[in-house]
Amino acid sequence: MSNIARHTLLSVLTVILVAVFCGTAAAQQRITGTLPDGATYVIDVPANWNGTLFLYSHGYVTPGAPNPAEDVGDPLTGGFMLAAGYALAGSSYATTGWAVHEAIPDQMAVLDVFQSAVGTPAHTIAWGHSLGGMITAGLVQEHPDRFTAALPMCGVLGGGVGLWNEALDGAFAFNTLVAGGALQVVHITNPTVNFLTAEGALAAAQATPQGRARLALVAALGDLPGWFDPASPEPARTDYASQEANQFLWLHFVDFPFMFAFRAELEFRAGGNPSFNTGVNYARQLGHSADNAEVQALYAAAGLSLDADLAALDGASRIPADPGALTYLSDNVTYNGQLAIPVLTMHTTGDGLVPVEDERAYSRVVHEANDSSMLRQTFVHRAGHCEFTPAETITAIQTLGLRLATGKWQDLTVANLTGEAAALGPEFNVIEVNGSLVPTPPAFVKFEPRQFLRIFDAFTQ
């Protein structure tokens, strides 16, 4: 299909769908219920169902927080999809926290409920955000015969072991160089006290040039971006002070809760510590990091010896994984790269919770499995975790739909993706900032992620 033909087809489709969405909403059927393990589910079927079902996997829910069933990430996208004739479904999962073990069977059970209550879809597409992006990739790996395509967004595609190993690296460096060994980085017995102690040390470090340099090193070992606010421009490449200030915000508001508190929930369900840093060369890790130049500059400006701090990390007692816990996390989940169906991913370049380098890890194992023809990856130049506009999400959905309709990937250029998102109009080209919708143009970008720092997958176990 030529660029012109593709653009014309999608433009016509967009006009039709916007007209439907903005007019009287089509009647729809909502089905809710509870699975045997206690997970709830929700299914929405429009009167004009086109035979395609999207199974949505939601992201991480803080242990003990409300956990309703969800079948879409945002209401604008959901309304658009229902108007287009797509059915939506999803479960709450039976537990909160690192619920991959429960989520995959719960999501499959929702498919069974849908088939009994509604019928067999012509196409079933798995999609989800964050931990839900990880679950999406896990669903199509474990049950490829039940799906025709997948859309993992901002997903933990480096696998569970890789993600938590990177978190361990940052926590280990922070505890060794900043907190003076006062923290539990694994086998956490009191998450609240541990987290508050870490936050106190973080605030103190941010107040001095030496502390800020060390925080930059902590951030670099997890490839945290130097960009936090999605409504702000990205700091200049050599504006290292601003980059570190943004990394501090990522650590304070987002990453430290996982490093020093939520890890305890994972350890409880895994039966021990699933992470390890035995054999890790932190100087080499820093050399591969996207933040290496920043760390070098801030250490020099602070008058600190980076070599001495790296030597201190090398000399500190390393942490082995508990074998049974490592097996649990490997099972929930790591990737073998085998794709039997088309998979399209989307990730922001400034994601400090699930760094964009996770995409590089996923593409690596897919390449090693000789299935790269099934995978395409798209990137959005914006700060934030899962900070996509509805227009960008709908464009990804339409792109995946074209892949299914034509049997081949079509023209995934930045210009085409941007044009299709922009054509959806101002209602869908927005992001939510502090409770308000802010007009935001499409930000698709050609991007090549750097190396994922802690590879661990089906090939490296």
C-alpha positions as CSV (number, residue, x, y, z in Angstrom):
1,M,0.0,0.0,0.0
2,S,1.4,3.4,-0.9
3,N,1.8,6.3,1.5
4,I,-1.0,8.2,-0.2
5,A,-3.3,5.2,-0.2
6,R,-2.6,4.5,3.5
7,H,-3.1,8.1,4.4
8,T,-6.4,8.3,2.5
9,L,-7.7,5.2,4.0
10,L,-6.9,6.3,7.6
11,S,-8.2,9.8,7.0
12,V,-11.5,8.5,5.8
13,L,-11.7,6.1,8.7
14,T,-10.9,8.9,11.2
15,V,-13.6,11.2,9.8
16,I,-16.2,8.4,10.1
17,L,-15.1,7.4,13.6
18,V,-15.0,11.0,14.9
19,A,-18.4,11.6,13.5
20,V,-19.7,8.6,15.3
21,F,-17.9,9.3,18.5
22,C,-19.0,12.9,18.7
23,G,-22.6,12.1,17.8
24,T,-25.0,9.9,19.7
25,A,-23.2,7.1,21.4
26,A,-24.2,3.7,20.1
27,A,-26.0,1.4,22.6
28,Q,-23.6,-1.1,24.2
29,Q,-23.7,-4.1,26.4
30,R,-21.7,-4.0,29.7
31,I,-21.0,-7.4,31.3
32,T,-19.4,-7.5,34.8
33,G,-18.7,-10.3,37.2
34,T,-16.2,-12.1,39.4
35,L,-13.8,-14.9,38.5
36,P,-13.4,-17.9,40.9
37,D,-10.1,-16.5,42.3
38,G,-11.9,-13.2,43.3
39,A,-10.7,-11.1,40.3
40,T,-13.4,-8.9,38.9
41,Y,-13.9,-8.3,35.2
42,V,-15.6,-5.9,32.8
43,I,-16.6,-6.3,29.2
44,D,-18.0,-3.6,26.9
45,V,-19.6,-4.6,23.6
46,P,-21.0,-2.0,21.2
47,A,-24.2,-2.6,19.3
48,N,-22.1,-2.4,16.1
49,W,-19.5,-4.8,17.2
50,N,-17.0,-5.4,14.3
51,G,-15.8,-8.8,15.6
52,T,-12.6,-7.6,17.1
53,L,-11.9,-7.8,20.9
54,F,-9.2,-5.8,22.7
55,L,-8.2,-7.4,26.0
56,Y,-6.7,-4.7,28.2
57,S,-4.1,-5.4,30.9
58,H,-3.8,-2.6,33.5
59,G,-0.6,-1.5,35.2
60,Y,0.9,-2.0,38.7
61,V,-1.5,-1.3,41.6
62,T,0.1,-0.3,44.9
63,P,-0.3,-3.2,47.4
64,G,-3.6,-2.7,49.2
65,A,-4.9,0.1,46.9
66,P,-8.4,-0.1,45.2
67,N,-8.2,-2.5,42.3
68,P,-11.2,-2.3,40.0
69,A,-11.4,-4.1,36.7
70,E,-10.4,-2.0,33.7
71,D,-10.8,-2.6,30.0
72,V,-9.2,0.6,28.6
73,G,-6.5,3.0,29.7
74,D,-8.4,6.3,29.3
75,P,-12.0,7.2,28.5
76,L,-11.3,9.2,25.3
77,T,-9.6,6.2,23.7
78,G,-12.3,3.9,25.1
79,G,-15.1,6.0,23.6
80,F,-13.4,6.2,20.3
81,M,-12.8,2.4,20.1
82,L,-16.4,1.5,21.1
83,A,-17.7,3.9,18.5
84,A,-15.5,2.2,16.0
85,G,-17.1,-1.1,16.8
86,Y,-14.4,-2.7,18.9
87,A,-15.3,-4.7,22.0
88,L,-13.2,-4.1,25.2
89,A,-12.5,-6.4,28.1
90,G,-10.2,-6.7,31.1
91,S,-9.9,-8.0,34.7
92,S,-8.7,-6.5,37.9
93,Y,-6.4,-9.5,38.6
94,A,-6.8,-11.4,41.8
95,T,-4.1,-9.4,43.7
96,T,-2.3,-6.1,43.7
97,G,1.4,-5.5,43.5
98,W,3.5,-7.7,41.2
99,A,0.5,-9.6,40.1
100,V,1.8,-11.2,36.9
101,H,1.3,-14.7,38.2
102,E,-2.4,-14.1,38.7
103,A,-2.9,-11.7,35.8
104,I,-2.2,-14.0,32.9
105,P,-4.7,-16.7,34.0
106,D,-7.2,-14.1,35.0
107,Q,-7.0,-12.4,31.6
108,M,-7.4,-15.8,29.8
109,A,-10.4,-16.5,32.0
110,V,-12.0,-13.2,30.8
111,L,-11.5,-14.4,27.2
112,D,-13.4,-17.5,28.1
113,V,-16.2,-15.5,29.7
114,F,-16.4,-13.3,26.6
115,Q,-16.6,-16.2,24.3
116,S,-19.5,-17.7,26.3
117,A,-21.4,-14.5,26.8
118,V,-20.8,-12.8,23.5
119,G,-19.2,-15.1,20.9
120,T,-15.9,-16.0,19.4
121,P,-14.1,-12.9,18.1
122,A,-12.7,-12.8,14.6
123,H,-9.6,-11.0,16.1
124,T,-8.4,-10.8,19.7
125,I,-5.8,-8.2,20.4
126,A,-3.9,-8.0,23.7
127,W,-2.9,-4.5,24.8
128,G,-1.9,-2.8,28.1
129,H,0.2,-0.2,29.9
130,S,3.3,-0.6,32.1
131,L,3.1,-3.9,34.1
132,G,0.1,-4.5,31.8
133,G,2.4,-4.1,28.8
134,M,4.6,-6.8,30.3
135,I,1.5,-9.0,30.9
136,T,0.4,-8.3,27.3
137,A,3.7,-9.6,26.0
138,G,3.5,-12.6,28.4
139,L,0.0,-13.4,27.2
140,V,1.0,-13.7,23.6
141,Q,4.1,-15.6,24.5
142,E,2.3,-18.2,26.6
143,H,-1.0,-18.4,24.6
144,P,-0.2,-17.4,21.0
145,D,-3.1,-19.4,19.6
146,R,-5.6,-17.1,21.4
147,F,-4.5,-13.8,20.0
148,T,-4.1,-12.3,16.6
149,A,-2.0,-9.2,17.5
150,A,-0.6,-7.3,20.5
151,L,0.1,-3.7,21.6
152,P,2.3,-3.5,24.7
153,M,2.7,0.1,25.7
154,C,5.4,1.5,28.0
155,G,5.9,-2.2,29.0
156,V,8.3,-3.9,31.2
157,L,9.8,-5.7,28.2
158,G,13.2,-6.2,29.7
159,G,11.6,-8.9,31.9
160,G,10.9,-9.1,35.6
161,V,14.4,-10.1,36.6
162,G,16.1,-7.4,34.4
163,L,13.8,-4.7,35.8
164,W,14.3,-5.6,39.4
165,N,18.1,-6.1,38.9
166,E,18.3,-2.5,37.6
167,A,16.4,-1.3,40.6
168,L,18.8,-3.3,42.9
169,D,21.8,-1.6,41.2
170,G,20.4,1.8,42.0
171,A,19.5,0.9,45.5
172,F,22.9,-0.7,46.1
173,A,24.8,2.3,44.9
174,F,22.6,4.7,46.9
175,N,22.9,2.7,50.1
176,T,26.7,2.3,49.6
177,L,27.6,5.8,48.6
178,V,24.9,8.0,50.1
179,A,23.0,6.3,52.9
180,G,26.0,4.8,54.6
181,G,24.6,1.3,54.6
182,A,21.5,2.2,56.7
183,L,19.0,0.7,54.3
184,Q,17.7,-2.7,53.5
185,V,18.0,-3.1,49.8
186,V,16.7,-6.7,49.8
187,H,14.9,-8.8,52.5
188,I,13.0,-5.7,53.5
189,T,11.3,-6.2,56.8
190,N,9.7,-2.8,57.4
191,P,9.0,-1.1,54.1
192,T,7.6,2.1,55.5
193,V,10.6,2.8,57.7
194,N,13.0,1.7,55.0
195,F,11.4,4.1,52.5
196,L,11.3,7.0,54.8
197,T,14.9,6.5,55.7
198,A,15.8,6.5,52.1
199,E,13.8,9.6,51.4
200,G,15.6,11.4,54.1
201,A,19.0,10.5,52.8
202,L,17.9,11.5,49.3
203,A,16.8,15.0,50.3
204,A,20.1,15.5,52.2
205,A,22.1,14.4,49.2
206,Q,20.3,16.7,46.8
207,A,21.4,19.7,48.9
208,T,25.1,19.3,48.1
209,P,27.1,19.1,44.8
210,Q,28.8,15.9,46.0
211,G,25.4,14.4,46.8
212,R,23.9,15.4,43.5
213,A,26.8,13.8,41.6
214,R,26.3,10.6,43.5
215,L,22.5,10.7,42.8
216,A,23.4,11.1,39.1
217,L,25.4,7.9,39.4
218,V,22.5,6.1,41.1
219,A,20.2,7.3,38.3
220,A,22.7,6.3,35.6
221,L,22.7,2.7,36.8
222,G,19.0,2.5,35.9
223,D,19.2,4.8,32.8
224,L,16.8,7.3,34.4
225,P,16.1,10.2,31.9
226,G,17.0,13.7,32.9
227,W,13.4,14.8,32.0
228,F,10.5,14.6,34.3
229,D,7.6,17.0,33.4
230,P,5.7,16.0,30.2
231,A,4.5,19.5,29.8
232,S,8.1,20.9,29.7
233,P,10.8,20.8,27.0
234,E,13.6,18.3,27.4
235,P,16.7,19.8,29.0
236,A,19.6,20.5,26.6
237,R,22.0,17.7,26.1
238,T,24.7,19.3,28.2
239,D,22.4,20.9,30.9
240,Y,23.6,18.4,33.4
241,A,22.3,20.3,36.4
242,S,18.7,20.3,35.1
243,Q,19.0,16.6,34.1
244,E,20.1,15.7,37.6
245,A,17.3,17.8,39.2
246,N,14.8,15.9,37.0
247,Q,16.3,12.5,38.0
248,F,15.9,13.5,41.6
249,L,12.2,14.0,41.0
250,W,12.0,10.5,39.4
251,L,13.8,9.0,42.4
252,H,11.7,10.9,44.9
253,F,8.3,10.5,43.5
254,V,8.5,7.3,41.5
255,D,11.4,5.0,41.8
256,F,12.3,5.0,45.5
257,P,8.9,3.6,46.5
258,F,9.7,0.6,44.3
259,M,13.3,0.3,45.4
260,F,12.8,0.5,49.1
261,A,9.2,-0.4,49.8
262,F,7.3,-2.2,47.1
263,R,10.2,-4.7,46.7
264,A,8.9,-6.2,50.0
265,E,5.7,-7.2,48.3
266,L,7.6,-8.9,45.5
267,E,9.9,-10.7,48.0
268,F,6.8,-11.9,50.0
269,R,5.2,-13.5,46.9
270,A,8.5,-14.8,45.5
271,G,9.5,-16.4,48.9
272,G,12.8,-14.4,49.1
273,N,15.0,-12.0,47.2
274,P,14.9,-12.5,43.4
275,S,17.6,-10.0,42.5
276,F,21.3,-10.2,42.3
277,N,24.4,-8.1,41.5
278,T,27.0,-10.7,41.8
279,G,29.6,-10.3,39.0
280,V,28.3,-6.9,37.9
281,N,31.1,-4.4,36.9
282,Y,29.6,-1.0,37.7
283,A,32.3,0.9,35.8
284,R,31.2,-1.0,32.7
285,Q,27.6,-0.5,33.5
286,L,28.1,3.3,33.7
287,G,30.0,3.2,30.4
288,H,26.9,1.8,28.7
289,S,24.5,4.2,30.4
290,A,22.7,7.0,28.6
291,D,23.7,9.2,31.5
292,N,27.4,8.6,31.5
293,A,28.5,12.0,30.3
294,E,26.3,13.7,33.0
295,V,27.8,11.6,35.7
296,Q,31.4,12.4,34.6
297,A,30.6,16.1,34.4
298,L,28.9,16.4,37.8
299,Y,31.6,14.4,39.6
300,A,34.3,16.7,38.1
301,A,32.3,19.8,39.1
302,A,31.9,18.5,42.7
303,G,35.6,17.6,43.0
304,L,34.8,14.0,43.7
305,S,36.7,11.0,42.4
306,L,34.4,8.8,40.3
307,D,37.0,6.1,40.3
308,A,37.0,6.0,44.0
309,D,33.2,5.7,44.2
310,L,33.2,2.9,41.6
311,A,35.9,1.2,43.6
312,A,33.8,1.5,46.7
313,L,30.9,-0.2,44.8
314,D,33.2,-3.0,43.6
315,G,34.5,-3.5,47.1
316,A,31.0,-3.6,48.8
317,S,29.6,-7.0,49.6
318,R,27.5,-8.2,46.7
319,I,24.0,-9.6,46.9
320,P,23.0,-13.0,45.5
321,A,19.5,-14.0,44.6
322,D,17.6,-16.6,46.6
323,P,17.3,-19.4,44.0
324,G,13.6,-20.1,44.5
325,A,12.7,-16.5,44.3
326,L,14.7,-16.0,41.2
327,T,12.8,-18.9,39.6
328,Y,9.5,-17.2,40.6
329,L,10.5,-13.9,39.0
330,S,11.9,-15.6,35.9
331,D,8.5,-17.3,35.4
332,N,6.7,-14.0,36.0
333,V,8.0,-13.2,33.4
334,T,11.0,-13.3,31.1
335,Y,10.8,-13.4,27.3
336,N,12.0,-15.9,24.7
337,G,11.4,-13.6,21.7
338,Q,9.2,-16.0,19.9
339,L,6.4,-14.2,18.1
340,A,3.7,-16.0,16.2
341,I,1.6,-12.8,15.7
342,P,2.3,-9.1,14.9
343,V,3.4,-7.1,17.9
344,L,3.6,-3.3,18.0
345,T,5.1,-1.5,21.0
346,M,5.1,2.1,22.0
347,H,7.2,3.9,24.6
348,T,8.0,7.5,25.6
349,T,11.7,8.4,25.4
350,G,11.7,10.1,28.8
351,D,10.3,7.2,31.0
352,G,11.9,7.0,34.4
353,L,9.9,4.1,35.8
354,V,10.2,1.7,32.8
355,P,13.2,3.1,30.9
356,V,12.9,3.1,27.1
357,E,15.9,0.8,27.0
358,D,13.5,-2.0,27.9
359,E,12.5,-1.9,24.2
360,R,16.0,-2.7,23.2
361,A,16.0,-5.8,25.4
362,Y,12.8,-7.0,23.8
363,S,13.9,-6.4,20.3
364,R,17.1,-8.3,21.1
365,V,15.4,-11.5,22.1
366,V,13.0,-11.3,19.2
367,H,15.9,-10.9,16.9
368,E,17.6,-13.9,18.4
369,A,14.5,-15.9,17.9
370,N,14.4,-14.9,14.3
371,D,11.0,-13.3,14.6
372,S,11.9,-9.6,14.0
373,S,9.5,-9.5,11.0
374,M,6.6,-9.7,13.5
375,L,7.8,-6.8,15.7
376,R,7.6,-3.0,15.1
377,Q,8.5,-0.4,17.8
378,T,7.3,3.2,18.0
379,F,8.6,6.0,20.2
380,V,7.1,9.2,21.5
381,H,9.4,12.1,22.4
382,R,7.9,13.0,25.8
383,A,8.7,12.8,29.5
384,G,6.7,10.6,31.7
385,H,5.6,7.0,32.2
386,C,2.9,6.0,29.7
387,E,2.3,9.7,28.8
388,F,0.6,9.1,25.5
389,T,-2.1,11.2,24.0
390,P,-5.3,9.4,23.0
391,A,-4.5,10.3,19.4
392,E,-1.1,8.6,19.6
393,T,-2.7,5.5,21.1
394,I,-5.5,5.4,18.5
395,T,-2.8,5.8,15.8
396,A,-1.0,2.8,17.1
397,I,-4.3,0.8,17.2
398,Q,-5.0,1.8,13.6
399,T,-1.5,0.9,12.5
400,L,-1.9,-2.6,14.1
401,G,-5.3,-2.9,12.4
402,L,-3.7,-2.2,9.0
403,R,-1.1,-4.8,9.7
404,L,-3.9,-7.4,10.3
405,A,-5.9,-6.2,7.3
406,T,-3.0,-6.2,4.8
407,G,-0.7,-8.9,6.1
408,K,2.3,-6.6,6.2
409,W,3.6,-3.6,8.1
410,Q,2.8,-0.3,6.4
411,D,4.8,2.9,6.4
412,L,5.7,3.4,10.0
413,T,7.4,6.7,9.4
414,V,7.3,9.6,11.9
415,A,5.6,11.8,9.3
416,N,2.8,9.3,8.7
417,L,2.2,8.5,12.3
418,T,2.2,12.2,13.2
419,G,-0.2,13.1,10.4
420,E,-2.6,10.4,11.4
421,A,-2.6,11.4,15.1
422,A,-2.9,15.1,14.2
423,A,-5.9,14.3,11.9
424,L,-7.8,13.1,14.9
425,G,-8.2,16.7,16.0
426,P,-7.7,18.6,19.3
427,E,-10.1,16.5,21.3
428,F,-7.7,13.5,21.2
429,N,-4.4,15.4,21.1
430,V,-4.2,16.1,24.8
431,I,-2.5,14.8,27.9
432,E,-3.6,15.1,31.5
433,V,-1.4,17.3,33.7
434,N,-2.5,17.9,37.3
435,G,-6.1,16.9,36.6
436,S,-6.4,19.1,33.5
437,L,-6.3,18.2,29.8
438,V,-3.5,20.1,28.1
439,P,-3.4,20.4,24.3
440,T,-0.4,18.4,23.1
441,P,0.7,17.8,19.5
442,P,1.8,14.3,18.4
443,A,5.4,13.6,19.3
444,F,6.4,10.4,17.4
445,V,10.1,10.3,16.8
446,K,12.7,8.1,15.2
447,F,14.6,6.7,18.1
448,E,17.2,4.0,18.8
449,P,17.3,3.0,22.5
450,R,20.7,2.3,24.1
451,Q,21.6,-1.1,25.5
452,F,19.5,-2.4,28.4
453,L,21.9,-2.5,31.3
454,R,20.9,-5.8,33.0
455,I,19.9,-8.3,30.3
456,F,18.2,-11.3,31.7
457,D,15.8,-13.4,29.5
458,A,15.2,-16.9,28.3
459,F,18.6,-16.9,26.5
460,T,20.7,-15.8,29.6
461,Q,19.1,-17.9,32.3
